[in-house]
């Protein structure tokens, strides 16, 4: 993994995966500056976006693609549309427009668009290239990097998918200016996650620089995104298909996915569910001796700074959690593995925890 700083407000990272390596461009104006057409291998492009993003950035992206045959499909906006029906609509568009094996798909949008576009690219004619142009903070720091692609099933989140790496990731921080405050805060949950699992110094920095990030300071935004992507790229390069260490990226997600599934993917945003899940995981880490009370309080306070939930939805029950958590991808041979903290900045995937303590955390979390 290599890093190159061009200025305080731009950066480039390379995700090192041998013949599947690719660059991540970060900063203001990157959509125009990168020259995205050089990553398009053939003559045809399908842009996948949604109703919210299309009116903001679709024409700008189309203008960067020169003489390519550019088609687009505009999806409904929302996690509830990340399903097999929507995937089929993308594949139908590719077939109707006679796209071939050299076509390139471009995901223009947040995590839902990125995940489903990547999965469509992995499936179409057994695999065609794709490019990520993430427009939300959450997708910029997390879902656009690492090649996880998927759709949801009514019985579980991201249960149908593939590991499939993009050709490039173009993160234009200017898109954050149009992002609703709630969406930005949801993205901060994933940013905080990186400090918790692997980068205690970054966690300290986030505590000290929340005001700059809230004010939209470009240097601070670029640094936070770059540091997040560096942490993720390091883990992905070491474990591309999540056979081991990559699972630490799921801190709080087992709890969070249970919340999202309970709400049929139409209630809380992903980052909001993950935030509550990280508090629950941190509380179990406290009970198992990994965190001190003061460290747990710091975790909860930083999440609160971003107006994120620190407790599950009030209409869920402990029984709901127990039923839904055991559908998680980290269940192996009937054993639920969780991501817990040995210390701030040091995470592990383990089944070595007290089941009684887990039940205490679930039942007591509703009153956090």
C-alpha positions, 0 to 999 in steps of 0.5 A: 500500500502506498500513499501520495500527498499532492496538497492538503486537500487531495490525496491518492492511495493504492490498494495493493492486490497484485493484478487487481490493485487500483488507485483511490483518488481523494479530494476537491474537484477529483471527478474532473481532475482524474480523467476517469475515461482512462479507466474505461477499457472499452467503448461502452459505459453504463452509469448506475445512479439513483434519483437523488444523485442523478440530478446533481452529478450525472451530467458532470460524469457523462461529460468526462466520458468523451466519445464513449457510448454512455447509457445510464439507469436511475434507481430508486433511492434507499436501502430497501431497493438494494435487492434482486429485483433492482439487480435484475433491472441493471442486467436487463438494461445492459442486455437491452443496450447491447453491452458486451464484455468490454463494457464498464459500469460506473457506480455514481452514488452511495453505498447502495448504488456502489454495492449493487453496481459492483455485484451487477458487474461481477455477474454480467457476462461473468465479470466486466470492469467497474468504477466507483464514484462514491458521493456519500461519506459512508461510501467514500470511507467504507463501501466503495473500497475493498470489493465487497458487492452484494444485495440484501435478502428479506432474511438478511443483509448482504447475504447475496454477493461477491468479492469483486474489485473496481478499476478505480475509486474517485472520491470527489469531496465536493459531493459532500456539500450537497449531502444532508447532515443526517447522511454525513453523520451516518458516514462518520460512524464508519470513520470512527470505526477505523479509529476503534479497530486499528488506529488509536491516534486517529480516534484521538484526532477525531475527538479533537477535530469534530468541529472542523469536520462539521464546518466542512473544512476541506483539509480535515475532510480529505485527511479523515477520508484518506486515513479511513481509506488507508486503514481499510486498504491495509486490511483488505490488502492483507485479507481480500476475501475476509478469511481472517483479519478483514472481519474486524471491519465489521465492528458493530455490524452484527448488532447493526445488521440485526437492527436494519433487518428488523426494520426491513431496511427502511428505518435507520440509515446503515451508519446509524445502526452501526453506531448503536452496534459499536456502542453495544460491542464496546460495552461487551468489550468493557465487560470482557476487560478489553476497555476501561470505563473511561474508554467506553465513555469516550467511544459513546461520547464521540458517537453522541457528538455526531448525533448518532444513536447509542441505543437500539430502537425502542421497539426491538427486543432482546429476542429480536436481536438473538434471532437476527444476529444468528443469521449473520455471515460471521456465524460459523458452525452455529457459533456467533463470532463478534468483533470486540476491542482489546483496547482502543485501536485494537480489535479482534474477531472472537467467539471467546466471550461470555454468552451471559455478558452478551445477553446482559449487553443486549438487554441493558442497551435499550436504556443507554 
